[in-house]
Amino acid sequence: MGGREVTDWQGKRVTVAGLGVSGIPAAKVLHGLGAVVTVVNDGDDERARAQAADLEALGITVRLGDGATLPEGTELIVTTPGWKPDKPLFAAAAEAGVPVWGDVELAWRLRGPDAAPWLAVTGTNGKTTTVQMLASILTAAGLRTAAVGNIGVSLLDVVLGKEQYGDLDVLVVELSSYQLHWAPSLKAHSAVVLNLAPDHLDWHGSMEAYAADKGRIYEGNRVACVYNVADKATEDLVREADVEEGCRAVGFTLGTPGPSQLGVVDGILVDRAFVENRQKNAQELAEVSDVNPPAPHNIANALAAAALARAFGVPAAAVRDGLRAFTPDAHRIAHVADVDGVTYIDDSKATNTHAAQASLAAYESIVWIAGGLAKGATFDELVAGSAKRLRGVVLIGADRALIREALARHAPEVPVVDLDRTDTGAMLAAVREARTLARAGDTVLLAPACASMDMFVNYNKRGDAFAEAVRELTTADG
C-alpha cells in the first residue's frame, strides 16, 4: 500500500490520526470507499466526544484519549498535519511496516485519471497571498480553478466534490511543511518555495529537516521548479530535487532578471523564462503599480505567481489582469487611514520575524508597533536590519522585553515606549503613543513579529483592534 495506487479500499483497515479539520473528512471519505476506519485522538473533551458521536453514527470506530497505540490490523495511517513525526503511534507504525499518509497524500492518491494538475506553493511567508494571486491570474485567463489546501479548503473535498466544484482545469494548492512531510508521492505540474526562515522548528526538530520537508514540493515536478533568487536555500532545494526530464529551474528576483528568470525592469514585471530566445528577449507582464499593495515582498509574491501561471501556459495579458483584480486578505500590509500626514498600516499577519522584516523593508520612516508571543524567536537580526528606518517603537505583549533588549543593542538611539500591559485595551494606548512619536510622512506600522495569543484570539482580532484604535484617532480629530 505504501508505494502503489490503491484502487480497492473495500475492507482495508485504516487508522485516522486526529479529529482535526482534515481528520474528520478523511475518515468519512475512507469509510465511504469501503475501508474499515478507526479514528484515534489524544483528547477526550466535550468537543471530541461530539465529533466522535457524529462519526460513530456513520459506523466509524473512534478511540478517544489514546492516540499512541496502533489499532490491531492497521494497514495504513492517515494523519492530520499537526501530529508530530515523533509521536509513539508513528514509531509503532514504522516498526509494523505500516505507511503513514497525510490528507494531501490521500487526496493525491484518490485523484481520477483525468484529474486537474496541481500548481503548488509553499514557503515560510507569503503562501496564501501568492496562491490567491495565482488563482486570480488563472481565472483571468479563462481557466476553471480553485485555491485549496492549507488556505482552508479541504483538498479531499475538492478532489472528490465534482458536484460542488465541477470539472476544474487546474488546482492551486497551498501546502504547509507539515502537509509536505506526510505527502511522499505528490508530483506537481510546477511548484514554488517562496522563501525559507526558521519556523515550526519544534515540530520538525531542526532547520535542516524543515527545509527538507519544504523541498519535497519540487519532487517529481513536470514543468517548472520556481525559486527565489534572493534566497539561495530555495535554489539549493531545486538542485537537490528529483524532477521529471525537461523540468526547468525558474528564478524570480526583484532585480533585473537573467535568462530563465522573472524580475523587474524600470517598474515593469518581465519574463525572461517563458519566451522565445530568452537570452535576448523579455516579455512585459504587468506594472509594479498593478500589484496590490506594491511592497517589495508582495511584488516577489506576484512574480512567483506569474512564474507558475506562465509555466502553465497563461498569456501575459492574463497576468496583468489577474494582478489588477486581486484584493489581499485583511491584516496583510493593509492601509487603514492617513491622519495628520501619517499613514497607518495593519500587518498583524506578520506573526514572525521574517514576515516583519519584509514589512519593515516596505517603508522609509516607521513608528513600529511590535510584540506578543515570541515562540522562541530572537530579534537581533530583525532590529539590526531595520534600525535606520525606525523613528520610534511602541512595544506591547508578553515577550516585548526580547525586542526591547535587541533595540538597546542595535538601535539605542531610537525612542521606545514599553507598554506594560497585555489587556486588549493596550492597542488603543499603543496607537496613541505611536501618534505622538510620528511626524508627517511617517508610517505607523503594526508588524508585531510575534504571535497574538497572549492578548488576542488571533492575528485578525489584533488587526481589528489596531484599525479600531486608528479610527478613534480620526473620530477624535473630527
N, C-alpha and C positions, 0 to 999 in steps of 0.2 A: 504493500500500500504506500510505502514511503516514496518510491521513485516513479511509479506509473499512474496513469489516469485511472480513477475509479469510476466505472460505469454502472456497476450494480451495487447499490447501497443496501439492498434488502438483507436484513439480518445482521449487518455489520455492527459490531459493538463499539460505540463511540462515546468517549467521555468528553464533556464540555467543561472547561475550567473557568468558572466565574459566571456570575449572573449579570454582568455589566451590560452596557449598551450594545455590545456586539455578541455577548454570550447568549442572550435570550433569542435573538433572530437566528443565530447559528443552530441552537437546539431545535427550534421549530422547523427550520429548513431540513435538517438532517432527519428529524422524525417524519416529516412529510415525504422524504425519499425512501423511507422504509427502514432506516437504521434503528438499532436499539440504543436509545440515548440515555445516558446518566449525566446529570449536571452536578458537579461538586462545587462547594462555595465555602470559603473560610468563615464568613459571617453568618450569624443566626439571629438577626434582629427582626423587627416587625416588618420592615420593607422587604427583606429577603423572604420572609415567610409568605407574604402576599404574592410575591413573584413566583415562588415555588408552587403555591396553590394553583395559580393560573397554568403553569406547565404540567403539573400533575393531573389536572383536569383533561389534558390532551393525551395523557398516557405516558408522559416523560417522567422518569425517576429523578428525584432531586435529593441530594445529600447535603444538608446544611451543617456548618460547624466543623467540617473536616475536609479541607482541601488538600491534605497531604498524602492520603492513602490512595493508591491506584486501584480502582474497582476491578474486581476479578474478570478476566476475559477481555479486557480492553484491547482493541486492535488499532485505535487511533485516538489521539487527544487533539481537540480543537480548543485553543486558549484565547481568552480575551487579551488584548495587547498589554495591559498593565501588569500582568503577572510576571514577576522577575524570573529570569532564566535559572536562578539558583534555588527555586522552590523545590522542596522534597518530592513533590509529585513528578517533576520532570526528571529528577535523578532516578526515581523508581521506573519511569518510562524508558530512560536510556538503558537501564540495567535489563529491562524486559524486551528491549528491541522495538519499542512502540514509538512510531513517529509522532512529532508534535507539529501541528499547523496553527497558524493564526486565522482570523476570519478573512483576511486578504487572500491568503493561500487557498482557503476553501472556495472563495468566490472565483479565483483564477481557475481552479480545477473544475468548477461547475459551469464555466462558460460553454455556450454552444459552439458548434463547428463554424458558424458564420458570425461569431461574436465581434463586437466593435473592438478595434485595437485600443491600447491604453497609452496615453501620454502621461508620464509620471513625474511628480515634483516632490522633492524633499529638501531639507536644509534646516539649519538652526532657526533662522528667522526669515520671514517673507513668504512662507509657503502658501498661506491662504490667499494673500493678495495676488501672487503670481498665478495661482490656479484660477482665480476669478477673472483676471485679465485675459488669460489664455482662453477660457470659456467664452468670453465676450468677443475675442478675435475670431474664434471658430464660428460662432453664431453669425458674426458679420459676414463671414464667407459663405453663409447659407448652409452650414453643416448642422446636423442634429447632434447635440452633445449634452452632457450632464457633468457637473462638478461634484465629485464623490470622494469617499474615503474619510480621512482624518478631519475633513472640513465639516463633518457632522451628518453626512448622508451615507447610510449603510451600503457598502458595495454589494452585499448579498441581495439587498432589496432591489438594486438597480439591475444586477446581472440576471435575476430571476423574475423581475417585475415588468414584463413586456406590456401588460395591460395598462400599467400606470405610466411607464416611461416610453413605450413604443420602441420601434427599431431605431437605434442610435448609430450614427456614423463613427463616433469616436468618444471615448471616455477620458475626462481629465481627472487624474487621480492624485490626491494629496496623501502622502504616506509619511508617517512618523517613523523614527528609528525603532520604536517598539514593534510596529507592524512589519517593518522590513526584516527584523530579526527572525520573525516566525513565517517568512514567505520565501522558502528556498527555491521554488521553481518559477517564480514570476519572471516573465520576459516582456518588457515593454517595447512598443514601437520605437519610442525615444524617451529620454529621461534627463532630468537636471538635478544636480546637487547645488543649491544656490550659494551656500556658504557653510563653514564649519567653525563652531566655537564651543568651548566646554559647556555641556548641558546634560542633564539626566545621568550624570556620572555615577550616582548612587545605584541606578538601575543596571547600567552597562558594566560597571566595575572599573573602567579606565577610558581615557580619551581614545586610545587605540581601538578598543572594542566598539566604542560609539561610532567612530569614523568608519570602521569596517562594516557595521550594520547599515549606515547611510549608503556606503558604496555598493551594497547589494542591488540598489536600484538600477545600476548600469549592467548587471549581469544579463547576457542574452539579448541586449538591445539590437534592434534590426537596422535602424537608420541613423540615429544621431545620439551621441552622449554629450550633453551640453554642460560646460563647466565655467567657473568664474575665474577669469584671467587674474584678478586681484587676490585670489585665494588659492595658492598653489596646492593646498591639500586636496581641493576638488579635482584638479587636473591629475594629481597622483592617483586618485581613485579610478579615474578613467583609464590611466595607463595599466592599472592592475586588473581591470575588468576583462572577463572572457566574453567577448561580444560576437555577434554573427559576422561572417565575412562581408566586408564592404561597409560596415557601420563606421561612421566618421566621428571624430572628436571636433566639437564646435565650441569656441570660446565666446564669452561676452565680456565687454570691457566698457568703462566709462570714458576711455580714451579713444584714440584713432585705431580702428580695427585693422589687424593684419589679415592675410588670406585665411579663410575658414573661421572668421570671427564676425560678430556683430558688435557695433560700437557707436560712438557719437562723433560727428564732424560738424563744426560750426552750427551747433544747435539742432542737428538732424540725426535721427536714429538711422543707421545704414547697415546693410547686409553685404558682407563680402564672403559669405559661406554658400548660400544657395542661389548663385548667379553663374552665368556662363563666363568663363575666363576670369576666375576670382583673383588671379594675380594682378589684373589691371582694372577690373570693373567693380563697381559698388552699386547697390540698389537702394534708393531712398525709401524708407518705410513710413516715417512719421516725424513730426517735430517734437522736440523736448516739451514744448508747451501743450502737446496733446496728452501728456502723461499727468494724471491727477492723483496726488499733488506731485510737482516736478522736483521733489527732493532727491538727492543723489541715490540713496538706496532704493527708492521707488523707480527711478529710471533703470537701475540694474534689474529690478523685478520685471519691468516692461521688456527689456532686451532678452531676458531669459524666456519669457512667454512668447515673444516674437520668434525666437530661435526654434522653439518646439513647434509653433504654428507653421513656420517655413519648412521645417523638416517634414511636416505632414502635407506640404504642397499648397499652402494657403497663399493667395496672391498678396502683393504688397499693400494694395488699397484696403484690404480687409484688416491688416494690422493697424493702419491708421484709424479706420472706422471703429474697430473694436476697442482701441485705447481711448478714443474720444467718448465712447458710450459707457465706459467703465466708471462706476462710482465706488470708492473704497468703503469698507465697513467703518462703523463708528469707532472712535478711540484709536485710530491709526493716523498719526500726524494730521488731525482734523482741525481746521481753522474754527475757532469758537467765536471770537469777536476782536475788534480793534477798539481800544479805549485810550484816549489821550495820546494817540500816535504809537501805542504799544500793541503788538499783536499777541494774542493768547492762543496757544496751540495745545491740543489734547492728544498726547501719545501715551495714554495709560497702558496700551498694549505692549509698550516697551518694558517687559517684566524681567529682562536680564540685561547684563552689561553690554552684550553685543548689539542688542536692539537699541539700547540707549545711546551707544556710541554713534550708530548710524543716524539717529535722530538729532543728536547734538551737532553732527557734521553738516546738517542742512541749514544752519542759521549762523549769522556772524556775531551777534552780540546778544547774550542769553542770560535771563534770570531763570535758573534751573530749579524746579521743584522735584525733589527726589526722596527716596527712602521707602521702607516697607520691610518685607521679609527677604533676607539676602539669599537664603537657600545655599549657604556655603560659598557664595561668590566673594571675590576680592575686587577692590575698586581702584587700585593704584594705576593700572594701565588706562582705564577709562578717564580718570581725572587728569592724569598727565597729558593725555592726548587732546583733552578738551579745554584745558586751563585757560588758554589765550582767548577763548570765546566767551568766558564767563564774566558777566557783570556782577552777579551775586548768586547765592544759593540759599534756598529755604529747604530745610530737612524735616521730614515727618517720619513716623513709623517706628517699629520695634528695633530695627537694626541700623538706624540712622548714624549711630556713633562710628560704624565702619566707614561710612562715606566721609563723615567729618574728619576722621583721622587721616584718610587719604588726601583730603583737601588741605589739611595742615601740612602734609609732607610735600605736596606737589603744586599747590596754588595758595600759599599762605597769605597773599595779598588780597584774595577775593573775599568780600564780606559774606559771612554765613549767619543765617538765623536758624537756630536749633529749637524747634517746637517740641517741647517735652510733653507730648500727649498723643494718644492713639485713638481717641474717640473720633467719630465721623465728622464732627464739627471742626476738627483740626484743618480740614481742607479749606474752609472759608477763611480761617485765620492765615493759612499759608498763602492764599491768593492775595489777601490784603497786605501781607508782609512783602510779597513779590512786587506788588504795585509800588510800594514805597522805594524799592531798590531800582526799579526800571526807569529808563529815560526814553523819550520819543525815539522811535527807530529800533528799539529793543524788541526781543521776543520773550515772553514768559512761557516757558516750556515745561509741561508736565511730562517727564520721561523718567519714571521712577527708578529704573534699573533693578527693581525688586518686585516680588510678588505682592499681592494686595491683601492676603487673607488675615493679616494682623488687624486690619481696620475695616475692610470691606468684604462683602461676599465674593466679589470677583473684580477683575480689572474694569469691567463695564460700569459697575456701580461707582468705582473710584473715578472714572472719567466723567460720569454723570454728575458726581459731587463737584468736580472741578468746573464743569460747564455751568452748573447752577451758581457756584460762587462767583464766576465771571459775570453772569447775568445780573447778580446782585450789585456788582460794581456799576454796571451800566444803568440799572434802575435807580441807584443812589444818586448817580450823576443827573438823571432826568428830574 
